[in-house]
Amino acid sequence: MQHEHYMRLALEQADLARQKGEVPIGAVASMGGEVIAAKHNSSISRTDPTAHAEILVLRSAARKLGVYRLEGLEIYVTLEPCLMCFGAMLHARVARLVYGADDPKVGMSRILQSHLQEAHFNHRIEIIRGILAEECSALLHGFFQDRR
C-alpha cells in the first residue's frame, strides 16, 4: 500500500532522529507519487523549538517547489501533529495528512478536524490515522524508556 511505503520512509527519518538523540519523529512530503522532502525532529541540535519534523519537511517542500501554498502535497508523519505543526499544514494548504501513532497529550488533528468542517474554513485537510501505528509508537516508547 502507498501509505505504508511513505510511512516506512518517515520511520527511517524517525530512526535518524533517535540516533542523534532527538525525539524520534519523522516526516515525508509527497506529491504525485514522488517524495518531495524527508526530515526528522531536530529541535535539540538546532536549538529551535519549531524544528519539528513536520515544519522542516514543509519548509523543504516549499523551497523545492518554489511556492508557499503546497496544494496537492501529502504529509506522512510518525506521530499525530501538535497544534503548531497542524496549523502550519493548514496555512500551507496541505491536501492530506497521514500519521502513525496518536498523541493523546498534544496531538491536535483529532480535536481540530471537526472544527475544520465549519463553513467559514476555506481549506480542509484529509486526515488518515493509524498507518503503521504500532511501529511508530514502539519507536517512541523505546526512546523514552531508554532515557529513564
N, C-alpha and C positions, 0 to 999 in steps of 0.2 A: 504494500500500500504506500502511496506517495507520502502521506502524513508521517508514517513510521520512518521512512527514509530520511526526511528532513529532521525529524526529532532525534534520530541517531546522530546526525551531524551536530545538532545542538548539544547532545550529550557528550560528544567528543570535545566541544568547546568548554563545557562544564568541567570535564576532567582536567583540561589545561588550567582552568582557574584553580582547581583543587591542588594541582601540582605546584602552583605558585603561592599557595596559602590564602587564596581568595575564596570567598563563599562560592561553591561550585554551581553556578548558574550559567547556562549558555543559551545563545540565541542565533537564529539563522533567518535571513531575509531571502525570500524567493519571489520571482516574478516570471510568468510564462514558462515554468519548468526549469528555470535557471537559478542557481544560487547567486545572489547579488552581493551578500555580505554574511560573514560569520564572526561573532565576537563572544567574549565571556566577561563576567564581572571583573572589574579592575579598580574598584574603589580604594582599596588599600594601597596598591602600588602607585596609583596616580594621585593619591591623597585628594580624592574627589568624590564626595558623597553622591554625585549624579552619574558616576561611571558604572551604571548598571549595564548588564549585557544588552538589554532592550534599547537603551538610549544610544549605546555605542553602535549597535547594528543599524539603527535608524540614521544616525549621522553618516555612517559609512555608505549606506544605500543612497542617501540624498546626494552625497558627493559624487558617487559613481554615476548616478542617473542624471545629475545636474539639475535637479528640481527639489523643492521642499515639500510639495504635495506628492505623496507617494501612493497615488491611486493605483490599485491593482496589486499592491505589494502584500505579501503574506508573511507574517512573523511567526516563527516557531520558537518557543521558549520552554525551558525545562521546568519552570515554576510559574505559577499564576502571577501576573504582574501587579506591582504596587500601584498606588494612585498616581505617582509621578510618571511612571512608565506607561500606564494605560492612558493617561491624559496626553502624553506625547504622541502615542499612536493615533489617538482621536484627532489631534491637531494635524497630524501628517496625512490623515485620510487613508490610513491602512485599511485594506479590504477585509483581511481575515487574520485573526489571532488564533493560533493553535498552541495549547500548552499541555504540559505533562501533569505535574503534581499540583494539587490545590494548595493554597497558602491561607489557612484559616486565620492567621494573625493579621497580615496586612494585604492579602490579595483583594483586588478590587473588581475584577471582571464580573464575578457573580453578583456583586452588590449593584454595580452600575449598569449592567445590561438591561435591567427592567426600566431604569430611568431613561436610557437612550431610546426607548420605543416611543417616548412622548413626542408629539408633533413638532415642537419647537427645535428639536435637534435636526440639523441638516445632514448629518452623517451617522451611519451605523456601521459597527464592526461586527462581522460574523465571528462568533466565538465557538471553537471546538475544544472540548476539555478531555483530559484523561488519556492522551496518547502516550503510551509507554510510561504511564504514571508510576508504576511500581519501581521501574529502573531509575526514574528521575528522583523519586522520593528516597530510594535506598542510597543514592549518591550523597544527598544532603544529610540524611540521618548518620551515615558513616562518617562524614566530615565532622559533624558536631560531636559525635560520640568520641572521636579521636582527640578532640580538643579538650574534653572534660577530664 
